[in-house]
Amino acid sequence: MPETAAPATELASQYIAQVKGDLEANLKEQERISADIASLQERLAALQHDHGVLVSMQQALGITQAQTESAVESKSATVPSPRRKKAGAAAGGKQKAPKSTAPPAKKTARKSAAKTAKTAQAAELTLVELIRRHLAEQKEPRSAAEIATALGQAHPDRDISPKVVRVTLEGLVAKSGAERSKQGRSVFYSAPAQSGKAAPDAEAQPEPTDG
């Protein structure tokens, strides 16, 4: 019995100490909040007092402004002719403004339309057509990496990777749309030579008729 009673008393003393600490913290927090509330109430009262002073000053200033505006209007009524001339000049300036701004708007609209048309045409071209055109423009065989970099620079808006270009080139080679050559371990591609062979054959056709 004495052994079991000792831990129970220790736990009870711990709970008592914890409760006392929580109570002290609670009381301190209440004191702090009440002090904050008191200071806020004082600030609110001061602001309300200042608000009343400002409102009275605003009313006084509003009366003086009305008096000065009436005095200015009485002075302006004695000289109406200069103001009419200025109004006419201002109206003339407003009429000229739309004429000067209209032509640039049309030019910018035409330029934007031309740019959109070019981008639309480039987007319509497939990768196969781009590769065919690029090979036709080259005088020497090019590797897949070189073709991919060239097309990427020419069409930065499109995602052109060397792997896709290589697969497309192999498809063109299989369909006789391009020729493949090897130099060591490197593989190069070029436009098909069918157009070059067709010209000599066409020129050789008239020879049998002469004989």
PyMOL commands that set and color helices and strands:
alter all, ss='L'
color gray80, all
select helices_A, chain A and resi 2-78+80-124+127-137+144-154+162-174+194-204+206-210
alter helices_A, ss='H'
color red, helices_A
select strands_A, chain A and resi 179-183+186-190
alter strands_A, ss='S'
color yellow, strands_A
deselect
rebuild
show_as cartoon
